[in-house]
Amino acid sequence: MSKIQWDSQLYLRYERERTQPSIDLASRIDLDSPAVIIDLGCGPGNSTRVLRERWPAAHITGLDSSTAMIEKARQTSDAIDWRIGDIQTWYEPNRFASHKFLEVYNARMSNFDFTEIAGRYERDSLVQKAAAEVLISMLEIGPQEDVLDLGCGTGHLTERLSEITAGRVVGIDPAPGMIAQARSKYCSERISFEVAAAENLRPNAEFDVIFCNSVLHWFRDPARALAACKRALRPAGRIGLQAPARQDYCPNFLKGIAKVACHPETAATFSRFRSPWFLCETGDEYAEFCRDAGFIVPFARIEETSARYSPEQVLKVFESGAAAGYLNATCYGVPMPNGYVESFRRILADAFRAQADGDGQVELVFHRIYLVAVRPD
Ligand SMILES: C[S@@+](CC[C@H](N)C(=O)[O-])C[C@H]1O[C@@H](n2cnc3c(N)ncnc32)[C@H](O)[C@@H]1O
């Protein structure tokens, strides 16, 4: 079948008539301030501009498979993200990872509060602990260096860092519950803890090393956080970042979430879920992001790691991180109905059990970025 060639001039001859239904339709969408909108099959962009006018703060994409249509659309507005693409193959599992989007989204969201999971975090954070050891060895921390543990959680890794250096060790985290746990267990003459988010770091040229394990994807404003990290480091100081990476950061979780997304008990509510995570697809993208903040990046690589766990342990791993997003009402923009969280957990637990092989174990795969960035002298 030959492809239809759309003539944008001919199309626009009846612009007013063609645009009226878009105006009518947009006026029936009962949303005050959606953060992200995509106009699928946007043509020369008249419907997209209706959306632009109606929701000035949103990040808006116009997508169409016709190059001629998108070229025409581009001439009319640079406040819209115009894209050539086919609706049939259009798929953005984490359509909120773009930096542009994060600016809009984060303006409305406060930091995630991990207080709720603080009590069980140290026990359940199996994958974070394993990854932390790799990051520690990459950073080659010297015996007198001052170290900041950024997003320190319950402080067990802060304590681990204090075994490596005799310098000052500070743990910072925005979750008051995490810091309360950390203080009660690990506070000492050399280790201190403070409630703060990376974006609001106050230290100025005070640390030789920033250790940031499994936190980067949670930053509400990654660019601002990195700028603050650069300020907190002494010249030639370095930051080590380790975090889940890529849209398919954990294929096992995503397979389980796909079940939640189509289960009759959860599908309607889950369709409102908006991923809060900052995820890039390649080591180069992460490196570029750090270079934009003024760092030199000697190492940035996404690794695939895998380990065998029981389905129950996989659920604990989920609860120690991803759950703080998937089960967080602010990621839905609507209240979660009674019973939703329980159904979500039950469907996910069943899905993890179904992933077990003959030994009753699940091969749990993660994609993780390991990156070291250096503040120039
Ligand atoms: C998965 S836990 C990692 C804790 C610890 N670093 C570890 O590896 O075990 C993520 C932590 O990041 C913290 N966090 C979230 N947003 C943050 C931000 N904007 N700045 C600093 N920490 C943040 C959370 O409060 C939470 O304690």
The ligand as an ORCA input file, in Angstrom:
! r2SCAN-3c Opt
* xyz 0 1
  C      17.524      4.095     47.481
  S      17.938      5.166     48.797
  C      19.738      5.110     48.816
  C      20.320      5.282     50.197
  C      21.814      4.985     50.295
  N      22.564      5.913     49.516
  C      22.105      3.565     49.859
  O      22.722      3.371     48.816
  O      21.706      2.657     50.574
  C      17.643      6.726     48.076
  C      17.863      7.847     49.048
  O      17.944      9.047     48.310
  C      17.359     10.058     49.095
  N      17.002     11.185     48.215
  C      15.887     11.330     47.471
  N      15.888     12.517     46.852
  C      17.057     13.120     47.180
  C      17.640     14.374     46.876
  N      17.014     15.234     46.083
  N      18.822     14.692     47.428
  C      19.460     13.809     48.242
  N      18.953     12.598     48.567
  C      17.766     12.269     48.047
  C      16.171      9.373     49.739
  O      15.662     10.078     50.859
  C      16.755      8.020     50.062
  O      17.251      7.964     51.358
*
